[in-house]
Amino acid sequence: MAVCLLAGTELAFEQDVKYGQRRIWTSVRPKASSCSIPPRTNTWCWSSISATTGRTARTATAASAAVSVCSPGGAQRNPGSAHPLVRLFPDCASLQSGLRRCPPDFWETMSLHFILVAGPLVRASSWEPTAECLRAAGCHVQVPDVLAHHHSPPAWSAWTSQLLDHVSRGDEPIVVGHSSASALAADLATKLPVRGIIIVDGDVPPSRGAAFPVRPALHDFIKGLVEPDGMLPIWSRWFASDTRRMSLVGLDILARDAAAFARFESELPRMHIGWFDDTIELADWEHIPAGFIQTSAIYDHAAIEAQRCGWPTANLQGTHLHPTHHPAETANAILAMSQQLVPGGKH
C-alpha cells in the first residue's frame, strides 16, 4: 500500500526481511491518535528496507505526518469501496483520509501495469480488493472476468483466449495468477509482451507442455464429489466437511458474514468433472522473469519448487484467499516482488 507520511507522526514499524525466501514487508501502525488512521488499523505498506535478517521492531518519528494515499501527479485518488468484498475487508479503503502529495519519483517507481488473473473456480471479484490497493498506489490494474461473459465456463484450453479478449493492450504488464490461474498466467505471458509473472498461492506450471487445471491429488479428491449428472458442487463446498482445509483456504473467515458469503457463493461456477481432463499446451516461458508469493500452507510444495527454480519467493503466512482478506498486504507483496523482477518498476 502506498503511503505518504507528514512530519511528526510517530509510528511503530515491524520489518521482516528474509532474503533466503525473498520475504520483504513493513508493517506501519499509528501510535495512539498521532495520525488520521484509526489506532486499530494495521496496514501493510510497500517499503524499501535494508538487508537484515529476522524480525525487528523500532519506533520512529516520520519526517513527513498523516498517512495518505495519493495518485500520480499528486491528485487525491479514492478507489472507492463499491465492491462488497472491498467493503467486507476494508484494510485498503480505510486509508482514504488525510491526503497529501507524494514526491514524483515515488510514483514513477510505483508506475506499473498489472493483469490479475483469478482461477476459473472463482470470479475475478476475489482479486478486486487487492486491485483497489494497487490502483491506489498509482498502478494500472486489469482484472479480466471471463465468467461474466459466459453462462457456462469455457473450456480450460480456451480460457487464455478469453482472457485476451478482455484485456487491453498497451504497456507491458506483469501478469499475476492466483491459485489455478498460475498456468493461465504463464500461458498469457507467452501471448503478450510482458515484464514478468507472479504466481500467488498456486502451483508452479511446467516450463512447457501440458498443464492441467489442478494437480493430480486434487483431481482424485474431487472425483469423490461428483453428482449423478457429472457436475461438481461449487468450489467453496468442496471442503465443507474439512474444517482445517476451510481454515487454510480462508472460507471460514468469509462465512462469518452470512450475507457477503452468500453473494460470494452465488458467483461461483459449477463445473463438470470432465472439464478437468482438458489441458493447456504451454509454450516455453522460462525466459520470462517470475516470482512466487505463498499465502497459505497449502502451497508449501509450490514454494519449494519455486525456490528450486531460482525464483524470488515471499511467504505471507495467511490463507489461500489472502488477496481477498488482506488486500493491502497482498498488494505490498506484489509491489515488492515487482521491484525484484523489474528493477526500478518504471514504464
C-alpha positions as CSV (number, residue, x, y, z in Angstrom):
1,M,0.0,0.0,0.0
2,A,1.5,3.3,-0.9
3,V,1.5,6.0,1.8
4,C,2.9,9.4,2.4
5,L,3.8,10.4,6.0
6,L,3.7,14.0,7.2
7,A,6.2,15.4,9.6
8,G,6.0,14.4,13.3
9,T,4.0,11.3,13.1
10,E,5.2,8.7,15.5
11,L,4.9,5.2,14.1
12,A,5.8,1.7,15.2
13,F,7.5,-0.3,12.4
14,E,7.9,-4.0,12.1
15,Q,10.3,-5.3,9.5
16,D,10.7,-8.8,8.3
17,V,13.4,-9.5,5.8
18,K,14.5,-13.0,4.9
19,Y,16.4,-12.9,1.7
20,G,16.6,-16.7,1.6
21,Q,12.9,-16.6,0.8
22,R,12.9,-13.0,-0.5
23,R,10.4,-12.1,2.3
24,I,10.1,-8.4,2.5
25,W,7.4,-6.4,4.3
26,T,6.9,-3.5,6.6
27,S,4.0,-3.0,9.0
28,V,3.1,0.6,9.8
29,R,0.9,1.0,12.8
30,P,0.0,4.5,14.1
31,K,0.6,5.2,17.8
32,A,-2.4,6.4,19.7
33,S,-4.1,9.2,17.7
34,S,-1.0,10.6,16.1
35,C,-2.5,10.5,12.6
36,S,-5.7,10.0,10.8
37,I,-5.8,6.2,10.6
38,P,-7.8,4.6,13.4
39,P,-5.4,3.1,16.0
40,R,-6.7,-0.4,15.4
41,T,-5.6,-0.3,11.8
42,N,-2.6,-2.5,10.9
43,T,-1.8,-1.7,7.3
44,W,1.0,-3.3,5.3
45,C,2.9,-0.8,3.3
46,W,5.4,-1.1,0.4
47,S,8.8,-0.1,1.6
48,S,12.5,-0.3,0.6
49,I,14.3,-1.7,3.6
50,S,17.8,-2.8,4.5
51,A,19.0,-6.4,4.2
52,T,18.7,-7.5,7.8
53,T,17.7,-11.0,8.9
54,G,14.8,-11.8,11.1
55,R,12.1,-9.6,12.6
56,T,12.9,-6.3,14.4
57,A,10.8,-3.6,15.9
58,R,11.6,0.0,16.2
59,T,9.8,3.3,16.9
60,A,10.5,6.3,14.7
61,T,9.2,9.8,14.1
62,A,8.4,10.1,10.4
63,A,10.0,13.0,8.6
64,S,6.8,13.7,6.9
65,A,2.6,13.3,9.3
66,A,-0.8,11.8,8.4
67,V,-0.9,8.6,6.4
68,S,-2.3,9.2,3.0
69,V,-3.0,7.7,-0.4
70,C,-2.1,9.7,-3.4
71,S,-2.2,9.4,-7.2
72,P,0.4,10.2,-9.8
73,G,0.9,13.9,-10.1
74,G,-0.2,14.4,-6.5
75,A,-4.0,14.5,-7.0
76,Q,-6.1,12.7,-4.4
77,R,-7.2,9.3,-5.5
78,N,-10.0,7.4,-3.9
79,P,-10.5,4.0,-5.4
80,G,-13.9,3.7,-3.7
81,S,-15.3,0.6,-2.0
82,A,-18.3,-0.3,-4.2
83,H,-17.4,-3.9,-4.4
84,P,-18.9,-6.0,-1.5
85,L,-15.6,-7.8,-0.8
86,V,-13.8,-4.4,-0.5
87,R,-16.5,-3.3,2.0
88,L,-16.1,-6.6,3.9
89,F,-12.3,-6.4,4.1
90,P,-11.6,-2.6,4.0
91,D,-7.9,-2.5,5.1
92,C,-7.0,-0.7,1.9
93,A,-10.1,1.5,1.7
94,S,-9.6,2.7,5.3
95,L,-6.6,4.7,4.3
96,Q,-8.5,7.2,2.2
97,S,-8.0,10.2,4.5
98,G,-5.6,13.0,5.3
99,L,-4.3,13.1,1.7
100,R,-1.1,14.9,0.8
101,R,1.1,14.9,-2.3
102,C,3.8,12.2,-2.7
103,P,7.1,13.0,-4.4
104,P,7.0,12.5,-8.2
105,D,9.9,10.0,-8.2
106,F,7.9,7.8,-5.7
107,W,5.0,7.5,-8.2
108,E,7.5,6.9,-11.1
109,T,8.8,4.0,-9.2
110,M,5.3,2.7,-8.5
111,S,4.1,3.2,-12.1
112,L,3.4,-0.4,-13.1
113,H,0.7,-2.3,-15.1
114,F,-0.7,-5.5,-13.7
115,I,-3.1,-8.1,-15.1
116,L,-4.6,-10.0,-12.1
117,V,-5.9,-13.4,-13.2
118,A,-8.3,-15.4,-11.0
119,G,-8.6,-19.1,-11.1
120,P,-11.6,-20.4,-13.1
121,L,-13.3,-21.8,-10.0
122,V,-13.9,-18.3,-8.6
123,R,-14.8,-14.9,-10.0
124,A,-12.5,-12.0,-10.7
125,S,-14.1,-10.3,-7.7
126,S,-11.7,-12.3,-5.4
127,W,-8.9,-10.1,-6.8
128,E,-10.8,-6.8,-6.5
129,P,-9.8,-5.7,-3.0
130,T,-6.1,-6.1,-3.9
131,A,-6.7,-4.4,-7.3
132,E,-8.1,-1.4,-5.4
133,C,-5.0,-1.2,-3.3
134,L,-2.7,-1.4,-6.3
135,R,-4.7,1.3,-8.1
136,A,-4.5,3.5,-5.0
137,A,-0.7,3.1,-5.3
138,G,-0.8,4.5,-8.8
139,C,-0.7,1.3,-10.7
140,H,-2.7,0.4,-13.8
141,V,-4.6,-2.8,-13.0
142,Q,-6.8,-5.0,-15.1
143,V,-8.9,-7.8,-13.6
144,P,-10.5,-9.7,-16.5
145,D,-13.6,-11.6,-15.6
146,V,-14.1,-14.4,-18.1
147,L,-17.1,-15.9,-16.3
148,A,-19.0,-12.6,-16.5
149,H,-19.3,-13.1,-20.3
150,H,-20.4,-16.7,-20.3
151,H,-23.5,-18.6,-19.0
152,S,-21.3,-21.7,-18.6
153,P,-17.5,-21.9,-18.0
154,P,-15.4,-22.0,-21.2
155,A,-13.1,-25.0,-21.7
156,W,-9.8,-24.8,-19.8
157,S,-7.9,-24.9,-23.1
158,A,-9.9,-21.9,-24.3
159,W,-9.5,-19.8,-21.2
160,T,-6.4,-17.8,-22.2
161,S,-8.0,-16.8,-25.5
162,Q,-11.0,-15.5,-23.4
163,L,-8.6,-13.5,-21.2
164,L,-7.0,-12.0,-24.3
165,D,-10.5,-10.8,-25.4
166,H,-11.0,-8.9,-22.2
167,V,-7.7,-7.2,-21.6
168,S,-6.5,-4.0,-23.3
169,R,-3.1,-4.0,-25.0
170,G,-0.6,-1.3,-24.1
171,D,2.2,-1.0,-21.6
172,E,3.9,-4.4,-20.9
173,P,2.2,-5.8,-17.8
174,I,3.3,-8.1,-15.0
175,V,0.8,-11.0,-15.1
176,V,-0.3,-12.2,-11.6
177,G,-2.1,-15.5,-11.4
178,H,-3.8,-16.7,-8.2
179,S,-4.4,-20.4,-7.4
180,S,-5.3,-22.4,-10.5
181,A,-4.7,-19.3,-12.7
182,S,-0.9,-20.0,-12.4
183,A,-0.8,-21.9,-15.7
184,L,-3.1,-19.3,-17.2
185,A,-0.7,-16.5,-16.2
186,A,2.2,-18.4,-17.8
187,D,0.1,-19.1,-21.0
188,L,-1.0,-15.4,-21.2
189,A,2.6,-14.3,-20.8
190,T,3.6,-16.2,-23.9
191,K,0.9,-14.4,-25.9
192,L,1.5,-10.9,-24.8
193,P,4.7,-8.8,-24.4
194,V,5.1,-8.9,-20.6
195,R,7.6,-7.8,-18.0
196,G,7.2,-10.7,-15.6
197,I,4.9,-13.3,-14.0
198,I,4.0,-13.6,-10.3
199,I,2.3,-16.7,-9.0
200,V,0.2,-16.2,-5.8
201,D,-0.5,-19.4,-3.9
202,G,-0.7,-21.7,-6.9
203,D,1.2,-24.5,-8.5
204,V,4.4,-23.7,-10.5
205,P,3.4,-24.5,-14.1
206,P,5.6,-26.7,-16.2
207,S,8.1,-24.7,-18.2
208,R,6.5,-26.1,-21.4
209,G,3.9,-28.7,-22.5
210,A,0.6,-29.9,-21.0
211,A,-0.8,-28.0,-18.0
212,F,-3.9,-29.3,-16.2
213,P,-6.4,-27.2,-14.3
214,V,-5.5,-28.8,-10.9
215,R,-2.8,-31.1,-9.7
216,P,-3.5,-34.9,-9.7
217,A,-4.1,-35.2,-6.0
218,L,-6.9,-32.6,-6.0
219,H,-8.3,-34.1,-9.2
220,D,-8.6,-37.5,-7.5
221,F,-10.2,-35.9,-4.5
222,I,-13.0,-34.1,-6.4
223,K,-13.9,-37.3,-8.3
224,G,-15.4,-38.4,-5.0
225,L,-17.7,-35.3,-5.0
226,V,-19.2,-35.9,-8.4
227,E,-23.0,-35.8,-8.6
228,P,-25.0,-38.3,-10.8
229,D,-25.1,-35.8,-13.7
230,G,-21.3,-35.4,-13.6
231,M,-21.4,-32.0,-12.0
232,L,-19.4,-30.9,-9.0
233,P,-20.5,-28.7,-6.1
234,I,-19.3,-25.1,-6.3
235,W,-15.7,-24.8,-5.2
236,S,-16.5,-23.4,-1.7
237,R,-18.4,-26.6,-0.9
238,W,-15.6,-29.0,-1.8
239,F,-14.1,-28.8,1.7
240,A,-17.3,-28.3,3.7
241,S,-16.6,-31.4,5.9
242,D,-12.9,-30.5,6.5
243,T,-12.7,-27.6,9.0
244,R,-8.9,-27.5,8.7
245,R,-8.9,-27.1,5.0
246,M,-11.7,-24.5,5.3
247,S,-9.4,-22.6,7.6
248,L,-6.4,-22.9,5.4
249,V,-8.4,-21.6,2.4
250,G,-10.0,-18.8,4.4
251,L,-13.5,-19.8,3.7
252,D,-14.3,-19.8,7.5
253,I,-13.4,-16.1,7.5
254,L,-15.8,-15.4,4.6
255,A,-18.5,-17.3,6.3
256,R,-18.5,-15.0,9.3
257,D,-20.6,-12.6,7.2
258,A,-23.5,-14.7,6.0
259,A,-24.8,-12.2,3.5
260,A,-21.4,-11.5,2.0
261,F,-20.6,-15.2,1.9
262,A,-23.9,-15.9,0.1
263,R,-23.0,-13.2,-2.5
264,F,-19.6,-14.8,-2.9
265,E,-21.0,-18.3,-3.4
266,S,-23.7,-17.0,-5.8
267,E,-20.9,-16.0,-8.3
268,L,-19.1,-19.4,-8.2
269,P,-19.4,-21.6,-11.3
270,R,-20.4,-25.2,-11.2
271,M,-18.0,-27.4,-13.2
272,H,-18.4,-30.8,-14.9
273,I,-15.8,-33.3,-13.8
274,G,-14.8,-33.7,-17.5
275,W,-13.7,-30.1,-17.6
276,F,-10.7,-31.0,-15.5
277,D,-9.4,-33.5,-18.1
278,D,-8.6,-30.7,-20.5
279,T,-5.0,-29.3,-20.9
280,I,-3.3,-26.1,-21.9
281,E,-0.2,-26.6,-24.1
282,L,2.3,-24.1,-22.8
283,A,4.9,-22.6,-25.0
284,D,8.4,-22.3,-23.4
285,W,8.2,-19.4,-20.9
286,E,11.4,-20.0,-18.8
287,H,12.9,-16.8,-20.2
288,I,10.2,-14.6,-18.5
289,P,11.2,-13.3,-15.0
290,A,9.0,-15.0,-12.4
291,G,8.3,-14.8,-8.7
292,F,6.2,-16.7,-6.2
293,I,4.1,-15.4,-3.3
294,Q,2.9,-18.0,-0.9
295,T,-0.1,-17.1,1.2
296,S,-1.1,-20.5,2.7
297,A,0.4,-23.7,3.9
298,I,-1.5,-25.5,1.1
299,Y,1.2,-24.4,-1.3
300,D,4.4,-25.3,0.7
301,H,5.3,-27.7,-2.1
302,A,5.0,-25.0,-4.7
303,A,7.2,-22.6,-2.7
304,I,9.9,-25.3,-2.6
305,E,9.6,-25.8,-6.4
306,A,9.8,-22.0,-7.0
307,Q,12.9,-21.8,-4.9
308,R,14.4,-24.8,-6.8
309,C,13.7,-22.8,-10.0
310,G,15.7,-19.9,-8.5
311,W,12.7,-17.5,-8.3
312,P,12.4,-14.9,-5.6
313,T,9.7,-16.0,-3.2
314,A,7.8,-14.5,-0.3
315,N,5.6,-16.1,2.4
316,L,2.7,-14.1,3.9
317,Q,1.7,-16.9,6.2
318,G,-2.0,-16.3,5.8
319,T,-4.8,-18.1,4.0
320,H,-5.4,-19.1,0.3
321,L,-7.9,-16.2,0.0
322,H,-5.3,-13.6,1.2
323,P,-5.9,-11.4,-1.8
324,T,-9.5,-11.0,-0.6
325,H,-8.9,-11.0,3.2
326,H,-5.7,-8.9,3.3
327,P,-5.5,-6.9,0.1
328,A,-3.1,-4.2,1.3
329,E,-0.6,-6.8,2.5
330,T,-1.0,-8.7,-0.8
331,A,-0.6,-5.6,-2.8
332,N,2.5,-4.8,-0.8
333,A,4.0,-8.2,-1.6
334,I,3.2,-7.8,-5.3
335,L,4.9,-4.4,-5.4
336,A,7.9,-5.7,-3.6
337,M,8.2,-8.7,-5.8
338,S,7.8,-6.5,-8.9
339,Q,10.8,-4.5,-7.7
340,Q,12.8,-7.6,-7.8
341,L,11.6,-8.8,-11.2
342,V,11.7,-5.3,-12.8
343,P,14.3,-3.2,-11.1
344,G,13.1,0.4,-11.0
345,G,9.5,-0.5,-11.8
346,K,9.2,2.2,-14.5
347,H,7.1,2.1,-17.7
